[in-house]
Amino acid sequence: MSRVISWFSCGAASAIATKMLIGEIDVIAYCETGAEHEDNKHFMADCVRWYNKPIKSIKSDKYTDLWDCWNKVRYLAGNNGARCTTEMKVKPRLKFQRPTDTHIFGYTADKADVNRAKRFKENYFELNVKFPLIEAGITKAACLAMLQTAEIKTPTMYNLGYKNNNCIPCVKATSANYWALIRETHPEEFKRMVKLSRKLNVRLCRMNLTGEIERYFIDEIPAQYPTTNPIQPSCDFMCHLVMKDF
């Protein structure tokens, strides 16, 4: 049987995209990574009531969470993307989907997302996909405003200063501002990543400390480094292509 699946990420964009087409959706699917903010449970519960439909969580049958994945594959992120997205999102999706399914994704009308949606269609040309936010010209900012209008509490990560409601932490982020903010808002996860990145010899961030941009370990970020504009890629099924933009 063919199904219409909306891929819900606990982000503002996917929440609005799902609501827009709720009448034709058969399954709302959520890829669980085990490293999401605990407040996501409340946001998901609010959305379930808003949609009057359940959200089905799917997850890797090989790794318990992101940290389990990172430690076992011994790889964080690089030019070819992040293995965590492949293992915790792409593979569960491929296992769950059927050839006849129609897929709804929350790419917004913002330029970067429009480009990602285009590349998604090019790389997953066999899928029947819908991008309702792009078709309606709805941006990320508009999605956040629409949640407020609907009296749906915005996910905590946005309120802490992050642009996306990604996992904690997101190893695809190379912005030192992002890692400085993680150090401030989630110190235990930061310390844990310091230890793991040193163990795997991965310099996760970029900084200009000597007159040119170079790669650094995250524990080399100066103590008073700014946490404003913490650039991070949107975590989607196009990880290896998204990385080229950051």
Sequence and secondary structure as in RCSB ss.txt:
>XXXX:A:sequence
MSRVISWFSCGAASAIATKMLIGEIDVIAYCETGAEHEDNKHFMADCVRWYNKPIKSIKSDKYTDLWDCWNKVRY
LAGNNGARCTTEMKVKPRLKFQRPTDTHIFGYTADKADVNRAKRFKENYFELNVKFPLIEAGITKAACLAMLQTA
EIKTPTMYNLGYKNNNCIPCVKATSANYWALIRETHPEEFKRMVKLSRKLNVRLCRMNLTGEIERYFIDEIPAQY
PTTNPIQPSCDFMCHLVMKDF
>XXXX:A:secstr
   EEEEE SSHHHHHHHHHTGGG SEEEEEE S S TTHHHHHHHHHHHHTS  EEEE SS SSHHHHHHHHT 
 EETTEEHHHIIIIIHHHHHH  TT EEE    SSHHHHHHHHHHHHHTTTSEEE HHHHHT  HHHHHHHHHHT
T    HHHHTT SS   SS TT  BHHHHHHHHHH HHHHHHHHHHHHHHT   EEEESSSSEEEE GGGS TT 
  SS      STTHHHHGGG 
